Amino acid sequence: QVQLVESGGGLVQAGGSLRLSCVASGRTFDTKSMAWFRQAPGKEREFVAAISWSGGVTNYRDSVKGRFTISRDNAKNTVYLQMNSLKPDDTAVYYCAAALRWGSPYEYWGQGTQVTVSS
């Protein structure tokens, strides 16, 4: 089993920045692919960004390209999401997820951290 714990959420004004962190524990070798998803009130959960084990491959949803950066530190079993130029539409609960390998379904999920962007 893998446990994921997110932190770093909060309230920020539009145009501001936040950095989310997700620490993995347990069978961390099962976290070859890591990702961030988000869910806004009344909406379905949506993909935000993903990163491969080496960090050499990343993927982003179009609406966050150029503003968000995903990264990981395997020595610390941690994945990050740097969010810049935040918009009110970015308001959501952000979830960390892990998969056994790139392209596999995400099997492990954190509890989420709230990000609220005020206009």
Secondary structure, DSSP 8 states (H G I E B T S, - for coil): -EEEEEE--EEEETT--EEEEEEEEESGGG-SEEEEEEE-TTS--EEEEEE-SSS--EEE-GGGTTTEEEEEEGGGTEEEEEE-S--GGG-EEEEEEEESSTTS---EE---EEEEEE-
